[in-house]
């Protein structure tokens, strides 16, 4: 099996994990500190109108969001968990918004 990579940039590549992502204890502590105990890895969010998924957290105690829609589509950005953000359940209903 050969994969044609000519003409692709490293930043064109995207990887996805099969199965349910695991929420680490460190992520849970960070979420508790930020007042978003309900949040988990893989949760759908809307940040300033752009939809994405939580893919982790970082040393600034913010969330890493992989955007799937909007002007930031395809990017993983450092997002404050309380700035213009909506947390959505599996049915798309708003769990909490800031």
VMD Tcl script that draws the C-alpha trace (Angstrom):
set ca {
  {0.00 0.00 0.00}
  {1.54 3.26 -1.14}
  {0.47 6.75 -0.14}
  {1.07 9.63 -2.54}
  {2.47 12.55 -0.53}
  {3.93 14.68 -3.29}
  {2.61 18.23 -3.12}
  {1.38 17.86 0.45}
  {2.69 19.99 3.28}
  {3.24 18.56 6.75}
  {0.44 20.82 8.02}
  {-2.00 19.22 5.52}
  {-1.92 15.95 7.47}
  {-4.54 15.21 10.12}
  {-4.75 12.17 12.37}
  {-7.77 10.93 14.26}
  {-7.99 8.45 17.06}
  {-10.38 5.53 16.62}
  {-12.55 4.83 19.61}
  {-13.49 7.03 22.52}
  {-10.73 9.41 23.63}
  {-9.73 9.11 27.26}
  {-9.97 12.04 29.64}
  {-6.88 12.05 31.87}
  {-6.83 12.80 35.58}
  {-4.70 15.86 34.82}
  {-7.38 17.14 32.42}
  {-10.06 16.52 35.07}
  {-8.06 18.52 37.66}
  {-7.63 21.35 35.16}
  {-11.37 21.32 34.35}
  {-12.24 21.44 38.06}
  {-9.84 24.36 38.60}
  {-11.47 26.23 35.69}
  {-15.03 25.48 36.90}
  {-15.95 23.20 33.99}
  {-16.05 19.84 35.78}
  {-18.51 18.52 33.18}
  {-16.02 18.96 30.29}
  {-14.23 15.97 28.74}
  {-11.87 15.16 25.89}
  {-13.89 14.95 22.68}
  {-16.69 17.21 23.91}
  {-18.22 19.44 21.22}
  {-17.89 23.17 21.86}
  {-18.54 26.43 20.04}
  {-15.99 29.18 20.54}
  {-17.08 32.59 19.25}
  {-19.41 30.76 16.83}
  {-16.86 28.24 15.50}
  {-17.56 24.57 16.29}
  {-14.90 22.10 17.36}
  {-13.90 19.42 19.85}
  {-11.84 19.56 23.01}
  {-8.64 17.63 22.31}
  {-6.70 18.50 25.46}
  {-5.44 21.24 27.70}
  {-2.17 23.12 28.00}
  {0.25 24.64 30.49}
  {-1.76 27.88 30.60}
  {-4.70 25.82 31.94}
  {-6.70 26.59 28.80}
  {-8.33 24.13 26.40}
  {-6.89 22.91 23.12}
  {-9.75 22.93 20.61}
  {-9.65 21.26 17.17}
  {-12.03 23.30 15.02}
  {-14.21 21.48 12.52}
  {-16.26 24.44 11.26}
  {-15.84 28.16 10.76}
  {-12.88 30.42 10.09}
  {-10.57 28.24 12.23}
  {-11.49 24.92 10.57}
  {-8.63 22.42 10.79}
  {-6.70 24.35 13.44}
  {-6.00 23.39 17.04}
  {-6.10 26.57 19.10}
  {-5.49 27.49 22.73}
  {-8.89 28.69 24.04}
  {-9.87 30.12 27.40}
  {-12.60 27.89 28.87}
  {-14.77 30.87 29.90}
  {-14.50 33.17 26.84}
  {-17.40 33.14 24.35}
  {-17.74 29.38 24.59}
  {-20.70 26.99 24.58}
  {-20.34 23.41 25.80}
  {-22.68 21.01 23.97}
  {-23.95 17.57 24.93}
  {-24.11 14.59 22.53}
  {-27.49 15.80 21.20}
  {-26.21 19.33 20.49}
  {-27.94 20.94 23.48}
  {-26.07 23.65 25.36}
  {-24.81 22.34 28.72}
  {-23.26 25.67 29.74}
  {-22.16 28.87 28.06}
  {-19.91 31.77 28.96}
}
mol new
graphics top color blue
foreach p $ca { graphics top sphere $p radius 0.5 }
foreach p [lrange $ca 0 end-1] q [lrange $ca 1 end] { graphics top cylinder $p $q radius 0.2 }
display resetview
